[in-house]
């Protein structure tokens, strides 16, 4: 199918605005590649240090004739999604030895869980951890002894940070190896209902804990379609996974076979062979357009509106919020996965999954097919699904019709005509809203503002019974320069209780919501942020605020609003304790949310 002209037009605009930075980037990685395998240029003493612990691999490494694969891992066993990575280095070394190559763990990167830190102090470090991960991965690869790299990471900030590092070392091939989702536990809608009951004081903490443990019950990614699983979708749409690898459960023969095959593929595409595929050439403008289309078609996480621009800038490409909004208008919503529906990612995968969605989007002309990937030069490869045939990995054509049209639908009969995310702009600044789970009757709200300067104040007001009318809940001084832009997902149960009581309610914030923002209309990432004197800092209780997700506007309807002095807040209590003092340089130098809220790019 011929590419939709509007998609081509948006791509061309990105190419044009990125031309100076992209050209400089490609020249940089070409220069790095021209030096050849790096180990040959390291001193004998340096090489001896690099190989000292490698046992029988020493002679192979010293010869420099076989590729050496660097492993960058986000393993820890506190994150269920990353627990499976404990055994991956041995599998990867096994794959390397099978083809006469070597593999070394280049280094580890931190990986924090937003599910643990929701509403807690640690969440104020969460967004900045992305840039720390990129820095840590760069340190790992700086030994310059690798011909290719594999990246082990799944969750919220981890994959974006690893992609930023991979792009920075763009002369190296890179394959991302997923761990897969945990098997289905307590259904997500039941979990959400229990959370609402607890927020309303109807059940005990013991009952809540029992439900949470039944939902999050084993190794693998959380099964709702939040940022972690949106990351996995992106890696397929951007050609950095093997086809169909994202949603295979951990600790299964197929998962192991895909891990071994991914490691072998990373070794096949080095500069020492005939299929050299540097990751910097994969990460081009078309790949990022495909990523955004995938995000919209599946109703993915709003966090990627922050992460994709930062990832793109690492590859010399400049994305803007309007690119997301424009592509969203062109892209039909083809998936309903919790919180946008009742199904989890296991149900989505069984119903046809990413292979079916990619096939539909390609046939509709909404994806660039002529993109370079880790397996070839066509996105059509990603319409296939992996299987084991007589114990060996193979790929077969993916589903051509969904097995459950309540979960996945064709382009001809989508859940919505346009995608799940829109830009908002007006005299309150610029923000975004995820509407794929928001009912049409809730997508426009005009109500008095209730202004809060932190999440706890909202919780206190709810417990005091003062949130009784229609309102736009404003939570400000939550931006990256203020306190690191934490997610406010812990407010979702409270807001859903208010909505269920028949109140009209919305959220406006310069902070974030997670990929599970759900049914409440939420204008997020509002910038300029309050800490820098943005319009949100001028709001007062009772101001009429209008959030119109249909028209794409976010406005305060008060005369003289622009002439008000912005509020100021002493945030020093948020800048110390639990490691926050170490991140002062990040808060002082972070970019705008609309540019990705990055520190290092």
C-alpha angles and dihedrals in degrees: 000000000000115000115262106258091226091057089050091049092053090047091050090052091053091048092050096049091044097047098105096044095039092050091051090048094051091048089052096052092043089055091050091049093049091066090069127218106355099219091070090065097049119099120256089249091051092049091048089055091049095050102034096106097038100095113194091007092069097091093045090051093046093052091059091207098109124057120259116214120213117214118207108189136189092191121155129138097227091074108067090208092057100042091088090061090072090088099034098092091059091048091049092049088049090053092047094050089050090065097037095260136115136234133198134184099247094191148306131257129205119261121191128186117234089197089065096043099044107134091000133107093257091066088073088070095045102091093041089053087074092066091042089055091051090050093047092049089050090054089050093053095040091087083079095211099120134095095194139359140220120205122211112200141112118168140085108294097009101077094043090049092048091048090052089053093044090052091049088055088042095150089070122079112242134195122188115218116203127207098210134229125297115252116272117281132167106356113261094235090055090049091051092049091052090050090053091050091052091048089052091050094246099123137032128257088247090060091047091050092050091054094046092051090050090052098045100040113139149008118311140056120318105266100232119094099256131132096297095057091038086058090055091051090052093053090059095044089049094047098243098118128060108261114282094003100122106082106033109124120248123258095029128122091244092052091052092047091052091050092052091046092049091054092048091049091052088056094047094057100053124118088256090071138051098262102059108177114176112198092229089069092050091051096068133134093275092054092054093047089051089050093054092047089051090050091053097042092054100038092242133181124305088220088077089067084069098038103044095059090050091047091047094050089056086062094045095259124128117213123183132199089247089063089061093047094047094049090045090058090055098043123080119218105248102171137058109195123155126309085029092044142353099272125093126217092270089057089045092052092048092049093058102289128193095337091060094044092049091048092052093047092048091050090050092052093244098121133057105244095185096073127129114242137173089267103039146305104301138070086215087082086070094063087074126089128217121242138168114243114187088340094307127111116250138158127231132181111286127234115304094190126033118248091216120030091193087070106030130019138181124255088253091062109025128171088241132007092232135036132272104263137061139180118242124202138169141105090321091061133250126317143145135242131200108218103168091102098031114102114236092246090059098047094088121048133166115183144130117287123246103199123208131172097207143016095253091060089058092050091048092051091050093051090048090055095238097124095085107125137061107286150159105232108215117197109182139170086055097111127119095263092047106048106339099278102274122197115256095206091127087071092060097087091051094049091046090053089054091048092048088055089062097259121139105236138169137169127231117185145151086220130078138264121208126246085270095065090130132171102354116094103242126182102202139174088035109182148227081049125226094252090062093048097265120168092263086069090064096059120114133191111279097025111140108244125187121201110185112179091177096056093031096237135137114187145157112222101211129117114240093017094132091054095056121108112248118245119251126210133196102236097173092112088063094051099065136056134042090041097304092123089066091061099059091108089054094052092048095049105033118126129232119293088237088061095047101275089256128164102189103037 
